[in-house]
Amino acid sequence: MRPRLLILLLAGLPLGAAAARPGLQFPEFPAPVLVQDQFGTTKKIGLLYFLRGLHESGVRGYEDLDLVDAEYAVLHSDSLPSLAAWLEVACRSVGANVRLARQGPYDGMTYARLLEVGASLAALRERELALAIPIGVIICQRRRAWGSLPGDGERDAYILIATERGLLIYDPPTRQLCALSDYPNNSTVLKIQF
Amino acid sequence: MNQCPDRPVETVRPAAAGRRSPPARPARRWARGVIGGLLLALGTPFPAAAAEIEYLVPDLAALARRPMTELPAPPPWVAVASPNLWKIEEVTAAFRQATPRPPQINYVRSAFVRLDYHWLVAYVDWFAHLREPLKIHFSDEQFDCDKFSRCFTAFADLLAKKGGEKRGSIAVGWAIVFNDQPFAGIAAGISHSVVIVGTNEGLFVVEPQNGTISALRDYPNRDSLLAVYL
């Protein structure tokens, strides 16, 4: 009996070790507030909205716009403080400090993806919409300084969000936010992807 | 604030209101002329006012009141012991080796940390267990193939951060593909999205909806990959 018991115990060891590993505590994403149209339904936007937004913001080269979905909702800018908070807390849950992220090799694309995924999951949890969440990424060449970010010619990426205020750029480490039309490097955009 | 709701708010210029500015005195006129001339001669001596920077204040207090979601214990990060990062030129070359029609590669960083292949296998298994706690399910547009791919990529990024990977971005991205051939239960003849992973054993394609892994050289739609976002 004893050898059998020992074998059983040894067989169960890896399972026990995995169970002992702590799980990941992840903040629940607050449901994003979506803009309604005049009929009280969720406002839908598509390719034309983005093309017009880019044109009005002074961005040229529309071939660099990639839209993966056909229809998107519009985020209310009142949601932005909770979106930004979620991103910082989600990163903190894995021991990463967003505010210090630019001290190492920074990749803004990872934060854009994470925020879009979090917002999409929250919207999905609320109700099925058949609309994509309009959080994307914008890759630019930093020719001109923007706040504390230098104009050093480096490639950089930010979060781009379609809101009722228009297309807004957000940089998580610096918390800088501005309309795409006011972004100093809107003429050196390399790629926009939603 | 509209103080007079019955009447539209109007902006009235002094001239339109019938008021005139008092005529400038000759000395002032002279001074204005000199200053104006100097400005013209020197061009614009004052730089254009920089646009005011807006800072977003995260609502951390509201978030603190929300519950936390318990996710399963992730696989421990395995750092590939390679002194060199994988340069974008090498990524492009790897695609060229696998297909005569390599996709457009979009990136921010120009070098990446390759994953340990065995960690990838463990991660794929872990990702499948996120469906229940995060209530992940397919929903047209809202959470479709590209969201699955980005979700896979986003959590891989997070686990690399959790593992203390500070050398750079990991070589995990997502791709848009036209399915010439069926793959991993996804039919042919549609646009689709998959995950692309660079590992110490080469480039792999992952179908994040069911965890199928294939080496890029064996992936049936490698010639119809349209764009990769690393």
Interface residues (C-beta under 8 A of the other chain):
Chain A: A18 A19 R21 P22 G23 L24 Q25 F26 P27 E28 P30 D66 V68 D69 A70 E71 L80 P81 S82 A84 A85 W86 L87 E88 V89 A90 C91 S93 V94 G95 A96 G104 P105 D107 G108 M109 T110 R113 L114 E116 V117 S120 L121 A123 L124 R125 E128 L129 A130 L131 A132 I133 V137 I139 W146 G147 R155 D156 A157 Y170 T174 R175 Q176 L177 C178 D182 P184 K191 Q193
Chain B: A51 I53 E54 Y55 L56 V57 P58 D59 L60 A62 L63 R66 P67 M68 T69 E70 L71 P72 A73 P74 P76 N106 Y107 V108 R109 S110 L134 K135 I136 H137 S139 D140 E141 Q142 F143 D144 D146 K147 R150 C151 T153 A154 D157 L158 L159 K161 K162 G164 K166 R167 G168 S169 I176 S193 A227 Y229 L230
